Amino acid sequence: YIHIINKADMAASKGLKILVGCKRVIDYAVKVRVKPDRSGVVTEGVKHSMNPFDEIAVEEAVRMKEKKLAGEAVAISVGPPQSQETLRTALAMGIDRAIHVEIPLAQLEKLQPIHVSKLLAKVCESEKPDLVILGKQAIDDDCNQTGQMLAALLDWPQATFASKIEPSQDSKQLRVTREVDGGMETIDVSVPAVVTSDLRLNEPRYATLPNIMKAKKKPLAKMSPDQLGVDLQPRQEVISVEDPPVRKAGAKVESVEDLVGKLREKGLVK
Amino acid sequence: FQASRAASLLPQLLLRRRPASAGAFALLARPASSASGGLPPLTTEIHPGIKRGAFSQLTDADVSAFEAIVGGDHVIKDADEVLSYNIDWLRICRGQGQLVLRPKTTEEVSAIVRHCNKRRLAVVPQGGNTGLVGGSVPLFDEIVISTSRMNSLLSIDPVSGVLVAEAGCVLEQLDREAASQGLMMPLDLGAKGSCQIGGNLATNAGGLRLLRYGSLRGTTLGLEAVLPTGQVLDCLTTLRKDNTGYDIKQLLIGSEGTLGIITKAAILCPARPKSVQLAFLGLDSFQAVLDTYRLARRSLGEILSAFEFIDSESMRAVKQNLGLSCPLGEHSFYVLAETSGSNETHDREKLDGFIESVMSMDGCATDGTVAQDAGQFAHLWSLRERIVESLLVDGYEYKYDVSLPLADIYRLVEHMRTRLDGRVIRTAGYGHLGDGNLHLNFTTPKFDAKVLELIEPHVFDWVRDRRGSVSAEHGLGLKKSQYIRHSKADFAVRVMAEVKRLLDPNGIMNPYKVLPDE
């Protein structure tokens, strides 16, 4: 599957069509607890919100619209019924419409990036975006795979860990600055392409009240994995989930003399 | 909020959003006061009219006696160390206490107080030292009795919600412990990272959620205290209902350490809400603030847990002095409306209804946002919780905390702003609108007696004339004891003096505070 767009000057065209991925995850500030049967973590009744990197992706798409680099921004989420709330947040930030690929509860826990990337690839076939922006990784599984797998499935170029996205010098491509171990790497990618967002790409905006109200009326389409013809057979089995080892308690001392004494005891001070 | 995942990620995320509620007071860098090389002036210089009471002088024999009670390590005599216990959080007071004692148990407190009573030595009980009326530090050479080492959580009953703790437990830590049992402390204030529950009780602290959970007078089921004679008063019941005799603990709650030292408390903790939502609105008139409040009570009713207002001057202070960013444009007023409930879907629906009403009501909120995640939630709250800190950066802060009929709240701010025009850096008004409680602050680069003269007693007279309270929640301490009759009838004050005489015949317990000197 190859999708070629008219490589006209990007600034003059009606703008890129952007597809943004949003995942509903446990809120980053929540203290995560492992289920007593060690099969996973407790999600029932726990505060969830949009994956922070996806918020950054949504923000980037909205900014590109504001800069007239993009014409339409569509948000997509693969998840349970509550993922609709995540999509409403994206809509409230300025996304035009949303797509929810609803996953039945039974299959949710076994969902892996390989499945998500296949679902996204199928949606790309019909939506034909010029740019897909995903968060670089989800803070619940830290996989950092979906963007890369999606690019491979579509045979599109990928620019991961983006900290800046702008038109290239000749305006025919995208110039992406990437955060890599050695520093920053700048590459030009042709569209369509997959980009994944890193922390420093932008600071997401607050959803304003008028936009929160408008978001309720924006289109939100529902799809199922069956309709998209993707098999969600799990490829991995989670054997157990455990807490990291408990930090051993330190000893509190009441005075400087005590401290010196203890340091001597442990042979750390002569 | 306890952050624990993706540890490498988190510090960066926190830096971005700058959530500041966790231990805000503990972390802030307090600006040096301008007078005398960075130290505040001696309180006795600011109030030369107050004379030292007929108390004994501290002797070596006394120090040895204290060392025998708490151990040499917990008797602080070193001048540099003792200094910090003599200066209040606002840095407007500096006492001349020579000695700080740090007992670990009620028995030690009792022995100390018994000795001081016998010897007629004046004492000041001190918890987190975050009080705002100079009530927690010495004036002359009073001995500081610190409850900081009495910091054990004794029990939490997840069924009844009763938490029993020693007085030196820090509020934020108690809240964390409560959270592990699905409970929460019934009060919350900006000083939570440093203030101790004993001090909260002694000052009947109010805070951000009094609107929803009520005052400590209702949520404290029992307490244990050491009276000025050294006797231990054990009223530490965990019963919800106990109508057997006079409720003496109510005398101690709000007594600001003048009737005894609270050593343990039993608090009724509400269930921790599963869903907390926050709306932040920009409005252009105080009438709009009042209309929004009425709407909030009608549409959010039982889930409303906080309703705070901030004026443009206060917002300017947090932006300029602390560099915090406000997601809304410039408005005359800002409102924080928080809901706490057991069901996120229901609460979001109610909040949506409230927002729709607010936006369609003429002259109501024109601009606003709803926090979408914990980071935004913490950041928006920091815009309110860090106002005090931001004002301190200006230099010297004159702080007032009054209760007034709702319609008069901002009239006072505008009146004083006009009165002090050109003499102060700013006049900031904000507060617990839902409780009718205004926090009114003025700032100057350094202490200016002429400015103080323009403010006091005028501001108190204005409040008295509208039958308000000259101290809604901060207490009287040292700074407002002379104004008690502005809000209490003379006979009531005399009855209070009788109670004080009864419980503290030698007057050693936190003298010069709360009741006027006569």
Interface residues (C-beta under 8 A of the other chain):
Chain A: I26 D27 Y28 A29 V30 K31 V32 G45 K47 S49 M50 P52 E55 E85 T89 A92 I139 D140 D142 L199 E203 R205 Y206 A207 T208 L209 P210 I212 M213 K216 E254 S255 E257
Chain B: F1 Q2 A3 S4 R5 A6 L9 L10 Q12 L13 R16 P19 D73 H74 K274 S275 A279 F280 L281 P327 L328 E344 R348 D352 I355 E356 V358 M359 A365 D367 G368 T369 V370 A371 Q372 D373 A374 G375 Q376 A378
